[in-house]
Amino acid sequence: MQAGNPGGSRRPHRIAVIGAGYAGLACAVELAAAGRAVTVFESSKVLGGRARVLEWDGLRLDNGQHLLSGAYAELLRLMRLVDPHSDSLFRRLPLDLRFVQGFRLRVPRLPAPLHLAAALVAARGPGWRERLAAVCFMRALKKGRYRLAQDTDVASLLAQHGQGEKLRRYLWDPLCLAALNTPPERASAAVFCNVLRDALGGNRKASDLLFPAVDLSILFPEPASDWLLGKGAQIVRGNAIRRIELSDHAVRVDGGDFSHAVLAVGPYAVPALLPPEAAFDPLRAALQNMAHEPIATAYFRFAPEVRLPGPMLGSASGLIQWVFDRGRIDGHHGVLAVVISASGPHLDLARDELLDQLAAELAKLFPRLPAPHARQLVIERRATFACAPGLARPRNATPHTRLWLAGDYTAGDYPATLEAAVRSGVRAARGVLMPV
Ligand SMILES: Cc1cc2nc3c(=O)[nH]c(=O)nc-3n(C[C@H](O)[C@H](O)[C@H](O)COP(=O)(O)OP(=O)(O)OC[C@H]3O[C@@H](n4cnc5c(N)ncnc54)[C@H](O)[C@@H]3O)c2cc1C
């Protein structure tokens, strides 16, 4: 399909966004909201990229269980812009980290910063010395404005602040894995501090957990696409862009000329699309050297009566890290989603071996569970970049003023998350809109 300004005789004004994940769509919405004409190219028929619907056993589930945080200000803002009723698309619950092994940390409905201190003091499981150390740790981070003189790994940061074994096992390590998708021994303490600042050190609502009540394509990508179409944008699905040609006055994409192009594809897909000029070599090399971490999600289907004691339960033994009861979240009664973040021994197992082991662990954790009658495993091998200490992430701007990058991996405060993707998309749009 030709879109944009074929032939390019006049100066093109339309902007091409390549990739309709959360970053690309956020970018397109921000551009269209500013009155600019946009064409979005997406290689898949399904919108959402790494956060998309997956149909299985007659159900609309996701390629991986996702969780949002009350601190996701930009995603929530854009969701509201494209759908004023977007608050009904998720269930907002106060932070409640509950483990099958007995640990529980619940944020009470108290004003900040009391909510956090009260949650830590009342945490069930660790002794009072550990709880006090956790309060002191958070106070020390706050005093330093959640900034570190030098980045280190999360395990070292926790050791420096005397965090005990129980709090590490049930609180800090699971938080690090869930948010950074990188084991604490290899994860950036600076990025972890940013997450703690917003999720625990901010106001109480920022610490809320937001469980998507619809699949991840309906949560934002589809309403964004409808809104964009209403603004005259073009959304081209099932069209993988293979080449981008840059000149002084235009960017050629798919046979059409555009004023700018925003590359909103995953970091691993960027190098093949960058122009061959030497000016792009450092960016190409940085992206080719970027390491990635997987996320595995296993779905187990039981009779619809099956219910867990909460929507999300942790486990600190075996392979299972979190179990989500989809019945309590989005009405898929009897469906449990088991999540394993980052790389680990589970990746050495064959598909059926892993599913067998997870089923056996589930049966041990919840002895009253019947046998599942269907199961499915999705391993996203490059779910996120590995969030290592001191990692230099590329900026949105590239060596050519008409070409921009958007995606969860670009420079920013956050690890690879929906919020990082959306913030990056918005930043790229503002870069394009900025008068030169
Ligand atoms: C299993 C899993 C669980 C996760 N859990 C969470 C969570 O709980 N909370 C959270 O906040 N984040 C979570 N994340 C991270 C989050 O999903 C990502 O950070 C986010 O979706 C990245 O969005 P993006 O737009 O930057 O990239 P992508 O989603 O990768 O979007 C890139 C898009 O570009 C398209 N594309 C690629 N090449 C081309 C081409 N040549 N032409 C046209 N289109 C192309 C792709 O098809 C894709 O749609 C999870 C990720 C995974 C995989």
The ligand as an ORCA input file, in Angstrom:
! r2SCAN-3c Opt
* xyz 0 1
  C       5.153    -11.383     28.511
  C       5.347     -9.932     28.848
  C       4.894     -9.443     30.059
  C       5.049     -8.084     30.365
  N       4.524     -7.609     31.538
  C       4.481     -6.278     31.730
  C       3.746     -5.743     32.826
  O       3.175     -6.470     33.638
  N       3.698     -4.375     32.967
  C       4.309     -3.543     32.070
  O       4.184     -2.321     32.230
  N       5.036     -4.037     31.031
  C       5.119     -5.363     30.831
  N       5.795     -5.873     29.749
  C       6.565     -4.947     28.892
  C       5.671     -4.258     27.851
  O       4.818     -5.164     27.197
  C       6.579     -3.620     26.811
  O       7.481     -2.766     27.472
  C       5.816     -2.789     25.783
  O       4.728     -3.497     25.255
  C       6.767     -2.391     24.648
  O       6.061     -1.589     23.722
  P       6.791     -0.956     22.460
  O       5.757     -0.229     21.715
  O       8.012     -0.246     22.904
  O       7.335     -2.197     21.595
  P       6.524     -3.375     20.884
  O       5.366     -3.753     21.701
  O       7.527     -4.437     20.587
  O       5.974     -2.734     19.532
  C       6.671     -2.769     18.325
  C       5.673     -2.985     17.197
  O       6.359     -2.852     15.949
  C       5.882     -3.826     15.060
  N       6.905     -4.006     14.030
  C       8.120     -4.600     14.154
  N       8.803     -4.538     12.989
  C       8.003     -3.885     12.105
  C       8.136     -3.486     10.755
  N       9.255     -3.775     10.046
  N       7.137     -2.818     10.145
  C       5.983     -2.520     10.821
  N       5.807     -2.887     12.125
  C       6.795     -3.545     12.758
  C       5.669     -5.027     15.954
  O       4.793     -5.973     15.354
  C       5.059     -4.370     17.187
  O       3.664     -4.270     17.100
  C       5.696     -7.219     29.451
  C       6.174     -7.728     28.234
  C       5.991     -9.052     27.924
  C       6.460     -9.568     26.587
*
